[in-house]
Amino acid sequence: MTNPARTDNPIKTDSPVRIDKWLWAARFFKTRSLARQAVQGGKVHLNGNRAKPSRTLAAGDRLTVQRADVRFEIDVLVLTDRRGPASVAQTLYRETDAGRQEREDREAARQAEKAQRLTRIRRPDKRQRRQLLKAKGR
């Protein structure tokens, strides 16, 4: 028997939600404290301006989220402060076409660079070994 108080979908709210709570609920960050640190560190911009963790979101706002070397440009669709399954979290926002294209281009460039590096890796020959030893001061 299922618990009637528990729902698989997060509760959608009409009231504004803190930006760090929403980022955590939308699964951009694993913990709320990581979301707060990212916002404080300038990795999150709200409508083109740097935001504070306590800043409230509204439906229709545009967020730019920088995680490592991946940049997401998203539009907020639904507000919630409860974390749910990943499939539900993906319905809270819509990624812009320009942001998605930029992210895919960066990933393709990263993969091409990685493939190029892998093809050039080989053991140093005799001359290169001597140069390495000389550079190390031996």
N, CA, C and O atoms as CSV, one atom per row, in Angstrom:
chain,resi,resn,atom,element,x,y,z
A,1,MET,N,N,0.840,-1.171,0.000
A,1,MET,CA,C,0.000,0.000,0.000
A,1,MET,C,C,0.892,1.244,0.000
A,1,MET,O,O,1.881,1.299,0.731
A,2,THR,N,N,0.552,2.213,-0.797
A,2,THR,CA,C,1.368,3.410,-0.888
A,2,THR,C,C,0.948,4.441,0.145
A,2,THR,O,O,-0.197,4.472,0.597
A,3,ASN,N,N,1.886,5.265,0.496
A,3,ASN,CA,C,1.644,6.318,1.461
A,3,ASN,C,C,0.979,7.493,0.739
A,3,ASN,O,O,1.562,8.033,-0.201
A,4,PRO,N,N,-0.233,7.905,1.156
A,4,PRO,CA,C,-0.919,8.988,0.440
A,4,PRO,C,C,-0.223,10.342,0.610
A,4,PRO,O,O,-0.402,11.232,-0.221
A,5,ALA,N,N,0.560,10.507,1.666
A,5,ALA,CA,C,1.244,11.785,1.894
A,5,ALA,C,C,2.450,11.944,0.974
A,5,ALA,O,O,2.891,13.064,0.715
A,6,ARG,N,N,2.981,10.831,0.483
A,6,ARG,CA,C,4.177,10.877,-0.365
A,6,ARG,C,C,3.763,10.915,-1.826
A,6,ARG,O,O,2.928,10.125,-2.268
A,7,THR,N,N,4.358,11.846,-2.572
A,7,THR,CA,C,4.118,11.911,-4.005
A,7,THR,C,C,5.446,11.809,-4.716
A,7,THR,O,O,6.478,12.224,-4.188
A,8,ASP,N,N,5.419,11.257,-5.912
A,8,ASP,CA,C,6.650,11.144,-6.680
A,8,ASP,C,C,7.037,12.461,-7.324
A,8,ASP,O,O,8.208,12.680,-7.632
A,9,ASN,N,N,6.069,13.339,-7.531
A,9,ASN,CA,C,6.352,14.630,-8.126
A,9,ASN,C,C,6.582,15.657,-7.028
A,9,ASN,O,O,5.877,15.654,-6.019
A,10,PRO,N,N,7.569,16.542,-7.218
A,10,PRO,CA,C,7.755,17.577,-6.214
A,10,PRO,C,C,6.562,18.531,-6.228
A,10,PRO,O,O,5.903,18.709,-7.252
A,11,ILE,N,N,6.303,19.128,-5.093
A,11,ILE,CA,C,5.200,20.068,-5.004
A,11,ILE,C,C,5.571,21.330,-5.761
A,11,ILE,O,O,6.610,21.939,-5.507
A,12,LYS,N,N,4.721,21.711,-6.684
A,12,LYS,CA,C,4.952,22.926,-7.457
A,12,LYS,C,C,4.388,24.090,-6.678
A,12,LYS,O,O,3.263,24.026,-6.183
A,13,THR,N,N,5.153,25.141,-6.566
A,13,THR,CA,C,4.711,26.296,-5.807
A,13,THR,C,C,4.566,27.501,-6.718
A,13,THR,O,O,5.285,27.642,-7.708
A,14,ASP,N,N,3.632,28.361,-6.369
A,14,ASP,CA,C,3.462,29.616,-7.083
A,14,ASP,C,C,4.284,30.715,-6.436
A,14,ASP,O,O,4.563,31.739,-7.060
A,15,SER,N,N,4.673,30.502,-5.181
A,15,SER,CA,C,5.457,31.513,-4.482
A,15,SER,C,C,6.918,31.442,-4.928
A,15,SER,O,O,7.382,30.391,-5.371
A,16,PRO,N,N,7.633,32.543,-4.813
A,16,PRO,CA,C,9.041,32.545,-5.222
A,16,PRO,C,C,9.877,31.574,-4.390
A,16,PRO,O,O,9.581,31.325,-3.222
A,17,VAL,N,N,10.915,31.034,-5.004
A,17,VAL,CA,C,11.791,30.056,-4.364
A,17,VAL,C,C,13.217,30.588,-4.414
A,17,VAL,O,O,13.623,31.202,-5.401
A,18,ARG,N,N,13.975,30.350,-3.346
A,18,ARG,CA,C,15.383,30.753,-3.323
A,18,ARG,C,C,16.136,30.059,-4.452
A,18,ARG,O,O,15.853,28.909,-4.789
A,19,ILE,N,N,17.095,30.772,-5.030
A,19,ILE,CA,C,17.820,30.248,-6.193
A,19,ILE,C,C,18.638,29.009,-5.833
A,19,ILE,O,O,18.733,28.082,-6.637
A,20,ASP,N,N,19.233,28.977,-4.632
A,20,ASP,CA,C,20.027,27.806,-4.255
A,20,ASP,C,C,19.147,26.583,-4.030
A,20,ASP,O,O,19.545,25.467,-4.364
A,21,LYS,N,N,17.962,26.776,-3.472
A,21,LYS,CA,C,17.038,25.646,-3.290
A,21,LYS,C,C,16.569,25.104,-4.634
A,21,LYS,O,O,16.491,23.890,-4.823
A,22,TRP,N,N,16.257,26.000,-5.568
A,22,TRP,CA,C,15.770,25.555,-6.874
A,22,TRP,C,C,16.861,24.800,-7.630
A,22,TRP,O,O,16.584,23.768,-8.242
A,23,LEU,N,N,18.101,25.302,-7.596
A,23,LEU,CA,C,19.206,24.617,-8.284
A,23,LEU,C,C,19.421,23.219,-7.710
A,23,LEU,O,O,19.728,22.282,-8.446
A,24,TRP,N,N,19.259,23.082,-6.407
A,24,TRP,CA,C,19.383,21.773,-5.760
A,24,TRP,C,C,18.209,20.882,-6.172
A,24,TRP,O,O,18.407,19.707,-6.483
A,25,ALA,N,N,16.989,21.430,-6.177
A,25,ALA,CA,C,15.808,20.647,-6.535
A,25,ALA,C,C,15.842,20.237,-8.001
A,25,ALA,O,O,15.351,19.164,-8.351
A,26,ALA,N,N,16.419,21.081,-8.869
A,26,ALA,CA,C,16.500,20.772,-10.294
A,26,ALA,C,C,17.706,19.892,-10.613
A,26,ALA,O,O,17.958,19.581,-11.777
A,27,ARG,N,N,18.446,19.493,-9.591
A,27,ARG,CA,C,19.568,18.561,-9.691
A,27,ARG,C,C,20.758,19.097,-10.485
A,27,ARG,O,O,21.450,18.335,-11.161
A,28,PHE,N,N,20.993,20.391,-10.406
A,28,PHE,CA,C,22.220,20.934,-10.977
A,28,PHE,C,C,23.374,20.734,-10.009
A,28,PHE,O,O,24.532,20.675,-10.424
A,29,PHE,N,N,23.068,20.631,-8.725
A,29,PHE,CA,C,24.079,20.414,-7.700
A,29,PHE,C,C,23.601,19.332,-6.752
A,29,PHE,O,O,22.404,19.187,-6.503
A,30,LYS,N,N,24.551,18.577,-6.227
A,30,LYS,CA,C,24.227,17.424,-5.397
A,30,LYS,C,C,23.686,17.834,-4.029
A,30,LYS,O,O,22.798,17.176,-3.487
A,31,THR,N,N,24.219,18.920,-3.474
A,31,THR,CA,C,23.741,19.396,-2.186
A,31,THR,C,C,23.389,20.870,-2.288
A,31,THR,O,O,23.839,21.572,-3.193
A,32,ARG,N,N,22.585,21.319,-1.352
A,32,ARG,CA,C,22.196,22.720,-1.356
A,32,ARG,C,C,23.382,23.616,-1.008
A,32,ARG,O,O,23.477,24.741,-1.500
A,33,SER,N,N,24.277,23.125,-0.170
A,33,SER,CA,C,25.446,23.938,0.170
A,33,SER,C,C,26.362,24.113,-1.047
A,33,SER,O,O,26.972,25.170,-1.203
A,34,LEU,N,N,26.468,23.101,-1.906
A,34,LEU,CA,C,27.240,23.260,-3.146
A,34,LEU,C,C,26.581,24.276,-4.076
A,34,LEU,O,O,27.265,25.056,-4.739
A,35,ALA,N,N,25.261,24.262,-4.119
A,35,ALA,CA,C,24.537,25.248,-4.932
A,35,ALA,C,C,24.779,26.645,-4.382
A,35,ALA,O,O,25.002,27.581,-5.150
A,36,ARG,N,N,24.739,26.797,-3.064
A,36,ARG,CA,C,24.972,28.092,-2.435
A,36,ARG,C,C,26.377,28.593,-2.729
A,36,ARG,O,O,26.567,29.770,-3.033
A,37,GLN,N,N,27.366,27.701,-2.640
A,37,GLN,CA,C,28.758,28.083,-2.914
A,37,GLN,C,C,28.932,28.499,-4.368
A,37,GLN,O,O,29.672,29.440,-4.656
A,38,ALA,N,N,28.266,27.818,-5.282
A,38,ALA,CA,C,28.369,28.163,-6.696
A,38,ALA,C,C,27.770,29.543,-6.957
A,38,ALA,O,O,28.330,30.336,-7.714
A,39,VAL,N,N,26.641,29.822,-6.334
A,39,VAL,CA,C,26.005,31.127,-6.522
A,39,VAL,C,C,26.888,32.220,-5.928
A,39,VAL,O,O,27.082,33.265,-6.550
A,40,GLN,N,N,27.423,31.990,-4.734
A,40,GLN,CA,C,28.302,32.973,-4.096
A,40,GLN,C,C,29.576,33.184,-4.897
A,40,GLN,O,O,30.119,34.288,-4.917
A,41,GLY,N,N,30.052,32.151,-5.548
A,41,GLY,CA,C,31.284,32.229,-6.324
A,41,GLY,C,C,31.111,32.830,-7.708
A,41,GLY,O,O,32.080,32.914,-8.462
A,42,GLY,N,N,29.908,33.247,-8.059
A,42,GLY,CA,C,29.680,33.884,-9.352
A,42,GLY,C,C,29.488,32.908,-10.494
A,42,GLY,O,O,29.620,33.296,-11.655
A,43,LYS,N,N,29.183,31.663,-10.204
A,43,LYS,CA,C,28.985,30.652,-11.241
A,43,LYS,C,C,27.553,30.623,-11.758
A,43,LYS,O,O,27.256,29.921,-12.725
A,44,VAL,N,N,26.663,31.382,-11.118
A,44,VAL,CA,C,25.261,31.400,-11.509
A,44,VAL,C,C,24.845,32.849,-11.745
A,44,VAL,O,O,25.073,33.721,-10.907
A,45,HIS,N,N,24.230,33.088,-12.903
A,45,HIS,CA,C,23.727,34.421,-13.235
A,45,HIS,C,C,22.235,34.336,-13.504
A,45,HIS,O,O,21.763,33.422,-14.179
A,46,LEU,N,N,21.504,35.296,-12.972
A,46,LEU,CA,C,20.053,35.361,-13.129
A,46,LEU,C,C,19.728,36.534,-14.033
A,46,LEU,O,O,20.008,37.684,-13.695
A,47,ASN,N,N,19.138,36.242,-15.182
A,47,ASN,CA,C,18.785,37.270,-16.169
A,47,ASN,C,C,19.971,38.159,-16.515
A,47,ASN,O,O,19.816,39.369,-16.683
A,48,GLY,N,N,21.156,37.563,-16.622
A,48,GLY,CA,C,22.360,38.285,-17.024
A,48,GLY,C,C,23.103,38.958,-15.899
A,48,GLY,O,O,24.179,39.511,-16.128
A,49,ASN,N,N,22.571,38.934,-14.685
A,49,ASN,CA,C,23.227,39.569,-13.540
A,49,ASN,C,C,23.650,38.526,-12.521
A,49,ASN,O,O,22.996,37.496,-12.357
A,50,ARG,N,N,24.755,38.809,-11.837
A,50,ARG,CA,C,25.224,37.905,-10.792
A,50,ARG,C,C,24.186,37.874,-9.673
A,50,ARG,O,O,23.620,38.908,-9.318
A,51,ALA,N,N,23.939,36.690,-9.119
A,51,ALA,CA,C,22.884,36.519,-8.118
A,51,ALA,C,C,23.477,36.143,-6.771
A,51,ALA,O,O,24.617,35.689,-6.680
A,52,LYS,N,N,22.679,36.340,-5.728
A,52,LYS,CA,C,23.007,35.888,-4.381
A,52,LYS,C,C,22.162,34.654,-4.085
A,52,LYS,O,O,21.109,34.473,-4.697
A,53,PRO,N,N,22.606,33.793,-3.151
A,53,PRO,CA,C,21.857,32.560,-2.877
A,53,PRO,C,C,20.432,32.802,-2.402
A,53,PRO,O,O,19.551,31.983,-2.661
A,54,SER,N,N,20.193,33.899,-1.718
A,54,SER,CA,C,18.852,34.154,-1.191
A,54,SER,C,C,17.930,34.800,-2.211
A,54,SER,O,O,16.753,35.012,-1.917
A,55,ARG,N,N,18.416,35.112,-3.375
A,55,ARG,CA,C,17.609,35.736,-4.428
A,55,ARG,C,C,16.488,34.788,-4.825
A,55,ARG,O,O,16.709,33.582,-4.937
A,56,THR,N,N,15.307,35.310,-5.036
A,56,THR,CA,C,14.175,34.453,-5.369
A,56,THR,C,C,13.993,34.369,-6.878
A,56,THR,O,O,14.263,35.317,-7.615
A,57,LEU,N,N,13.533,33.219,-7.305
A,57,LEU,CA,C,13.268,32.957,-8.721
A,57,LEU,C,C,11.779,33.106,-8.994
A,57,LEU,O,O,10.953,33.006,-8.087
A,58,ALA,N,N,11.463,33.339,-10.220
A,58,ALA,CA,C,10.077,33.324,-10.690
A,58,ALA,C,C,10.064,32.555,-12.008
A,58,ALA,O,O,11.078,32.483,-12.702
A,59,ALA,N,N,8.928,31.992,-12.343
A,59,ALA,CA,C,8.809,31.272,-13.614
A,59,ALA,C,C,9.087,32.246,-14.751
A,59,ALA,O,O,8.595,33.375,-14.745
A,60,GLY,N,N,9.874,31.810,-15.719
A,60,GLY,CA,C,10.233,32.655,-16.854
A,60,GLY,C,C,11.608,33.281,-16.736
A,60,GLY,O,O,12.095,33.872,-17.700
A,61,ASP,N,N,12.251,33.169,-15.581
A,61,ASP,CA,C,13.602,33.709,-15.418
A,61,ASP,C,C,14.601,32.893,-16.216
A,61,ASP,O,O,14.397,31.699,-16.438
A,62,ARG,N,N,15.686,33.534,-16.652
A,62,ARG,CA,C,16.747,32.857,-17.381
A,62,ARG,C,C,17.968,32.741,-16.483
A,62,ARG,O,O,18.435,33.731,-15.919
A,63,LEU,N,N,18.482,31.513,-16.354
A,63,LEU,CA,C,19.661,31.238,-15.534
A,63,LEU,C,C,20.813,30.789,-16.413
A,63,LEU,O,O,20.618,30.083,-17.403
A,64,THR,N,N,22.012,31.204,-16.041
A,64,THR,CA,C,23.230,30.697,-16.650
A,64,THR,C,C,24.013,30.026,-15.529
A,64,THR,O,O,24.412,30.680,-14.565
A,65,VAL,N,N,24.234,28.716,-15.656
A,65,VAL,CA,C,24.889,27.937,-14.619
A,65,VAL,C,C,26.189,27.382,-15.173
A,65,VAL,O,O,26.188,26.706,-16.202
A,66,GLN,N,N,27.307,27.663,-14.497
A,66,GLN,CA,C,28.625,27.176,-14.902
A,66,GLN,C,C,29.055,26.082,-13.921
A,66,GLN,O,O,29.242,26.338,-12.731
A,67,ARG,N,N,29.208,24.861,-14.439
A,67,ARG,CA,C,29.701,23.748,-13.622
A,67,ARG,C,C,30.952,23.214,-14.298
A,67,ARG,O,O,30.896,22.707,-15.418
A,68,ALA,N,N,32.083,23.332,-13.608
A,68,ALA,CA,C,33.383,22.964,-14.176
A,68,ALA,C,C,33.548,23.695,-15.504
A,68,ALA,O,O,33.536,24.926,-15.518
A,69,ASP,N,N,33.699,22.988,-16.612
A,69,ASP,CA,C,33.831,23.660,-17.906
A,69,ASP,C,C,32.558,23.529,-18.748
A,69,ASP,O,O,32.585,23.776,-19.954
A,70,VAL,N,N,31.452,23.145,-18.122
A,70,VAL,CA,C,30.170,23.014,-18.802
A,70,VAL,C,C,29.282,24.191,-18.393
A,70,VAL,O,O,29.148,24.500,-17.209
A,71,ARG,N,N,28.688,24.835,-19.379
A,71,ARG,CA,C,27.838,25.998,-19.130
A,71,ARG,C,C,26.424,25.704,-19.624
A,71,ARG,O,O,26.221,25.344,-20.783
A,72,PHE,N,N,25.453,25.861,-18.727
A,72,PHE,CA,C,24.056,25.647,-19.053
A,72,PHE,C,C,23.344,26.997,-19.092
A,72,PHE,O,O,23.510,27.816,-18.189
A,73,GLU,N,N,22.556,27.225,-20.133
A,73,GLU,CA,C,21.715,28.410,-20.228
A,73,GLU,C,C,20.284,27.901,-20.280
A,73,GLU,O,O,19.877,27.269,-21.254
A,74,ILE,N,N,19.516,28.182,-19.218
A,74,ILE,CA,C,18.194,27.574,-19.072
A,74,ILE,C,C,17.136,28.622,-18.751
A,74,ILE,O,O,17.430,29.699,-18.232
A,75,ASP,N,N,15.896,28.271,-19.077
A,75,ASP,CA,C,14.732,29.059,-18.699
A,75,ASP,C,C,13.968,28.293,-17.633
A,75,ASP,O,O,13.694,27.104,-17.796
A,76,VAL,N,N,13.624,28.965,-16.545
A,76,VAL,CA,C,12.892,28.342,-15.446
A,76,VAL,C,C,11.429,28.222,-15.849
A,76,VAL,O,O,10.800,29.208,-16.232
A,77,LEU,N,N,10.889,27.001,-15.761
A,77,LEU,CA,C,9.494,26.755,-16.115
A,77,LEU,C,C,8.617,26.574,-14.884
A,77,LEU,O,O,7.528,27.141,-14.800
A,78,VAL,N,N,9.100,25.778,-13.927
A,78,VAL,CA,C,8.311,25.434,-12.745
A,78,VAL,C,C,9.156,25.697,-11.506
A,78,VAL,O,O,10.353,25.411,-11.484
A,79,LEU,N,N,8.520,26.245,-10.477
A,79,LEU,CA,C,9.202,26.499,-9.215
A,79,LEU,C,C,8.884,25.403,-8.218
A,79,LEU,O,O,7.734,24.981,-8.090
A,80,THR,N,N,9.905,24.946,-7.513
A,80,THR,CA,C,9.735,23.983,-6.437
A,80,THR,C,C,10.932,24.081,-5.517
A,80,THR,O,O,12.016,24.493,-5.929
A,81,ASP,N,N,10.728,23.700,-4.265
A,81,ASP,CA,C,11.843,23.656,-3.325
A,81,ASP,C,C,12.045,22.236,-2.800
A,81,ASP,O,O,12.787,22.016,-1.842
A,82,ARG,N,N,11.372,21.273,-3.444
A,82,ARG,CA,C,11.537,19.866,-3.068
A,82,ARG,C,C,12.268,19.127,-4.170
A,82,ARG,O,O,11.978,19.309,-5.353
A,83,ARG,N,N,13.221,18.290,-3.775
A,83,ARG,CA,C,14.014,17.520,-4.730
A,83,ARG,C,C,13.282,16.228,-5.047
A,83,ARG,O,O,12.867,15.502,-4.144
A,84,GLY,N,N,13.126,15.948,-6.320
A,84,GLY,CA,C,12.439,14.738,-6.744
A,84,GLY,C,C,13.327,13.916,-7.656
A,84,GLY,O,O,14.534,14.152,-7.712
A,85,PRO,N,N,12.763,12.962,-8.370
A,85,PRO,CA,C,13.547,12.146,-9.290
A,85,PRO,C,C,14.090,12.988,-10.449
A,85,PRO,O,O,13.563,14.057,-10.759
A,86,ALA,N,N,15.134,12.491,-11.070
A,86,ALA,CA,C,15.781,13.228,-12.165
A,86,ALA,C,C,14.823,13.467,-13.322
A,86,ALA,O,O,14.874,14.517,-13.962
A,87,SER,N,N,13.956,12.508,-13.594
A,87,SER,CA,C,13.013,12.683,-14.709
A,87,SER,C,C,12.060,13.847,-14.443
A,87,SER,O,O,11.688,14.566,-15.370
A,88,VAL,N,N,11.671,14.035,-13.210
A,88,VAL,CA,C,10.802,15.148,-12.851
A,88,VAL,C,C,11.598,16.446,-12.808
A,88,VAL,O,O,11.094,17.499,-13.199
A,89,ALA,N,N,12.838,16.376,-12.334
A,89,ALA,CA,C,13.676,17.575,-12.241
A,89,ALA,C,C,13.929,18.177,-13.624
A,89,ALA,O,O,14.069,19.393,-13.746
A,90,GLN,N,N,13.987,17.360,-14.645
A,90,GLN,CA,C,14.222,17.862,-15.997
A,90,GLN,C,C,13.020,18.630,-16.548
A,90,GLN,O,O,13.157,19.371,-17.521
A,91,THR,N,N,11.866,18.464,-15.947
A,91,THR,CA,C,10.689,19.203,-16.401
A,91,THR,C,C,10.594,20.579,-15.753
A,91,THR,O,O,9.714,21.362,-16.110
A,92,LEU,N,N,11.477,20.890,-14.814
A,92,LEU,CA,C,11.451,22.179,-14.132
A,92,LEU,C,C,12.044,23.290,-14.976
A,92,LEU,O,O,11.813,24.467,-14.697
A,93,TYR,N,N,12.805,22.938,-16.006
A,93,TYR,CA,C,13.486,23.947,-16.826
A,93,TYR,C,C,13.547,23.503,-18.272
A,93,TYR,O,O,13.294,22.342,-18.595
A,94,ARG,N,N,13.890,24.457,-19.148
A,94,ARG,CA,C,14.108,24.158,-20.558
A,94,ARG,C,C,15.430,24.805,-20.952
A,94,ARG,O,O,15.627,26.003,-20.744
A,95,GLU,N,N,16.327,24.017,-21.517
A,95,GLU,CA,C,17.609,24.552,-21.948
A,95,GLU,C,C,17.427,25.283,-23.277
A,95,GLU,O,O,16.730,24.801,-24.170
A,96,THR,N,N,18.057,26.446,-23.399
A,96,THR,CA,C,17.934,27.217,-24.636
A,96,THR,C,C,18.692,26.514,-25.761
A,96,THR,O,O,19.656,25.789,-25.517
A,97,ASP,N,N,18.246,26.737,-26.987
A,97,ASP,CA,C,18.886,26.101,-28.140
A,97,ASP,C,C,20.332,26.559,-28.290
A,97,ASP,O,O,21.215,25.757,-28.594
A,98,ALA,N,N,20.572,27.856,-28.076
A,98,ALA,CA,C,21.939,28.386,-28.196
A,98,ALA,C,C,22.854,27.763,-27.140
A,98,ALA,O,O,23.996,27.406,-27.433
A,99,GLY,N,N,22.353,27.635,-25.923
A,99,GLY,CA,C,23.141,27.031,-24.846
A,99,GLY,C,C,23.458,25.570,-25.115
A,99,GLY,O,O,24.575,25.110,-24.877
A,100,ARG,N,N,22.459,24.843,-25.617
A,100,ARG,CA,C,22.660,23.427,-25.921
A,100,ARG,C,C,23.687,23.257,-27.045
A,100,ARG,O,O,24.566,22.399,-26.967
A,101,GLN,N,N,23.566,24.085,-28.092
A,101,GLN,CA,C,24.493,24.006,-29.224
A,101,GLN,C,C,25.918,24.323,-28.781
A,101,GLN,O,O,26.858,23.637,-29.181
A,102,GLU,N,N,26.081,25.352,-27.963
A,102,GLU,CA,C,27.417,25.717,-27.461
A,102,GLU,C,C,28.018,24.581,-26.636
A,102,GLU,O,O,29.199,24.262,-26.771
A,103,ARG,N,N,27.192,23.972,-25.780
A,103,ARG,CA,C,27.669,22.865,-24.943
A,103,ARG,C,C,28.075,21.668,-25.796
A,103,ARG,O,O,29.101,21.041,-25.530
A,104,GLU,N,N,27.288,21.346,-26.812
A,104,GLU,CA,C,27.615,20.215,-27.692
A,104,GLU,C,C,28.871,20.499,-28.513
A,104,GLU,O,O,29.675,19.596,-28.742
A,105,ASP,N,N,29.048,21.751,-28.960
A,105,ASP,CA,C,30.260,22.111,-29.714
A,105,ASP,C,C,31.505,21.971,-28.848
A,105,ASP,O,O,32.532,21.460,-29.296
A,106,ARG,N,N,31.402,22.435,-27.592
A,106,ARG,CA,C,32.555,22.305,-26.678
A,106,ARG,C,C,32.894,20.846,-26.417
A,106,ARG,O,O,34.066,20.473,-26.354
A,107,GLU,N,N,31.863,20.022,-26.267
A,107,GLU,CA,C,32.088,18.590,-26.019
A,107,GLU,C,C,32.738,17.931,-27.237
A,107,GLU,O,O,33.633,17.100,-27.083
A,108,ALA,N,N,32.300,18.293,-28.440
A,108,ALA,CA,C,32.896,17.737,-29.661
A,108,ALA,C,C,34.357,18.161,-29.787
A,108,ALA,O,O,35.209,17.353,-30.159
A,109,ALA,N,N,34.648,19.418,-29.481
A,109,ALA,CA,C,36.036,19.900,-29.536
A,109,ALA,C,C,36.897,19.175,-28.508
A,109,ALA,O,O,38.045,18.829,-28.784
A,110,ARG,N,N,36.336,18.947,-27.321
A,110,ARG,CA,C,37.067,18.240,-26.265
A,110,ARG,C,C,37.357,16.802,-26.684
A,110,ARG,O,O,38.451,16.294,-26.440
A,111,GLN,N,N,36.382,16.143,-27.313
A,111,GLN,CA,C,36.585,14.768,-27.777
A,111,GLN,C,C,37.620,14.704,-28.897
A,111,GLN,O,O,38.425,13.774,-28.939
A,112,ALA,N,N,37.608,15.686,-29.810
A,112,ALA,CA,C,38.593,15.715,-30.902
A,112,ALA,C,C,40.003,15.929,-30.348
A,112,ALA,O,O,40.958,15.301,-30.807
A,113,GLU,N,N,40.128,16.810,-29.370
A,113,GLU,CA,C,41.435,17.049,-28.748
A,113,GLU,C,C,41.934,15.802,-28.033
A,113,GLU,O,O,43.120,15.475,-28.091
A,114,LYS,N,N,41.035,15.119,-27.370
A,114,LYS,CA,C,41.404,13.888,-26.663
A,114,LYS,C,C,41.869,12.815,-27.653
A,114,LYS,O,O,42.860,12.127,-27.406
A,115,ALA,N,N,41.156,12.675,-28.767
A,115,ALA,CA,C,41.525,11.687,-29.784
A,115,ALA,C,C,42.881,12.025,-30.396
A,115,ALA,O,O,43.684,11.133,-30.671
A,116,GLN,N,N,43.130,13.312,-30.607
A,116,GLN,CA,C,44.414,13.734,-31.178
A,116,GLN,C,C,45.563,13.421,-30.216
A,116,GLN,O,O,46.626,12.963,-30.634
A,117,ARG,N,N,45.337,13.674,-28.924
A,117,ARG,CA,C,46.372,13.371,-27.938
A,117,ARG,C,C,46.659,11.879,-27.867
A,117,ARG,O,O,47.814,11.476,-27.733
A,118,LEU,N,N,45.635,11.070,-27.953
A,118,LEU,CA,C,45.825,9.630,-27.842
A,118,LEU,C,C,46.597,9.060,-29.025
A,118,LEU,O,O,47.338,8.091,-28.862
A,119,THR,N,N,46.441,9.638,-30.207
A,119,THR,CA,C,47.153,9.107,-31.364
A,119,THR,C,C,48.632,9.488,-31.338
A,119,THR,O,O,49.443,8.813,-31.972
A,120,ARG,N,N,49.000,10.537,-30.632
A,120,ARG,CA,C,50.380,11.003,-30.632
A,120,ARG,C,C,51.199,10.455,-29.466
A,120,ARG,O,O,52.404,10.695,-29.406
A,121,ILE,N,N,50.585,9.734,-28.552
A,121,ILE,CA,C,51.307,9.222,-27.394
A,121,ILE,C,C,52.149,8.018,-27.810
A,121,ILE,O,O,51.637,7.052,-28.375
A,122,ARG,N,N,53.436,8.092,-27.523
A,122,ARG,CA,C,54.340,6.961,-27.772
A,122,ARG,C,C,55.544,7.122,-26.863
A,122,ARG,O,O,55.747,8.177,-26.262
A,123,ARG,N,N,56.314,6.100,-26.770
A,123,ARG,CA,C,57.510,6.163,-25.935
A,123,ARG,C,C,58.543,7.057,-26.604
A,123,ARG,O,O,58.650,7.084,-27.830
A,124,PRO,N,N,59.310,7.797,-25.786
A,124,PRO,CA,C,60.344,8.647,-26.382
A,124,PRO,C,C,61.458,7.811,-27.005
A,124,PRO,O,O,61.822,6.760,-26.478
A,125,ASP,N,N,62.002,8.288,-28.139
A,125,ASP,CA,C,63.126,7.593,-28.760
A,125,ASP,C,C,64.412,7.992,-28.031
A,125,ASP,O,O,64.370,8.713,-27.034
A,126,LYS,N,N,65.551,7.517,-28.537
A,126,LYS,CA,C,66.820,7.720,-27.850
A,126,LYS,C,C,67.149,9.207,-27.702
A,126,LYS,O,O,67.591,9.641,-26.639
A,127,ARG,N,N,66.938,9.974,-28.748
A,127,ARG,CA,C,67.260,11.402,-28.718
A,127,ARG,C,C,66.368,12.130,-27.706
A,127,ARG,O,O,66.847,12.976,-26.951
A,128,GLN,N,N,65.063,11.798,-27.692
A,128,GLN,CA,C,64.139,12.438,-26.768
A,128,GLN,C,C,64.450,12.064,-25.319
A,128,GLN,O,O,64.290,12.889,-24.419
A,129,ARG,N,N,64.900,10.811,-25.084
A,129,ARG,CA,C,65.273,10.401,-23.736
A,129,ARG,C,C,66.459,11.208,-23.244
A,129,ARG,O,O,66.482,11.634,-22.090
A,130,ARG,N,N,67.453,11.424,-24.110
A,130,ARG,CA,C,68.610,12.242,-23.738
A,130,ARG,C,C,68.191,13.671,-23.414
A,130,ARG,O,O,68.699,14.271,-22.466
A,131,GLN,N,N,67.269,14.212,-24.197
A,131,GLN,CA,C,66.798,15.576,-23.947
A,131,GLN,C,C,66.039,15.658,-22.595
A,131,GLN,O,O,66.166,16.635,-21.857
A,132,LEU,N,N,65.267,14.626,-22.305
A,132,LEU,CA,C,64.559,14.587,-21.020
A,132,LEU,C,C,65.524,14.524,-19.849
A,132,LEU,O,O,65.350,15.227,-18.854
A,133,LEU,N,N,66.553,13.671,-19.971
A,133,LEU,CA,C,67.546,13.564,-18.910
A,133,LEU,C,C,68.299,14.871,-18.728
A,133,LEU,O,O,68.567,15.284,-17.600
A,134,LYS,N,N,68.639,15.520,-19.825
A,134,LYS,CA,C,69.335,16.793,-19.762
A,134,LYS,C,C,68.464,17.851,-19.095
A,134,LYS,O,O,68.960,18.647,-18.298
A,135,ALA,N,N,67.168,17.867,-19.414
A,135,ALA,CA,C,66.247,18.840,-18.834
A,135,ALA,C,C,66.077,18.595,-17.337
A,135,ALA,O,O,65.893,19.542,-16.572
A,136,LYS,N,N,66.137,17.337,-16.914
A,136,LYS,CA,C,65.992,17.019,-15.497
A,136,LYS,C,C,67.284,17.274,-14.725
A,136,LYS,O,O,67.293,17.234,-13.495
A,137,GLY,N,N,68.362,17.533,-15.440
A,137,GLY,CA,C,69.630,17.840,-14.778
A,137,GLY,C,C,70.446,16.628,-14.413
A,137,GLY,O,O,71.232,16.691,-13.467
A,138,ARG,N,N,70.299,15.541,-15.110
A,138,ARG,CA,C,71.066,14.338,-14.812
A,138,ARG,C,C,72.167,14.155,-15.825
A,138,ARG,O,O,72.928,13.190,-15.743
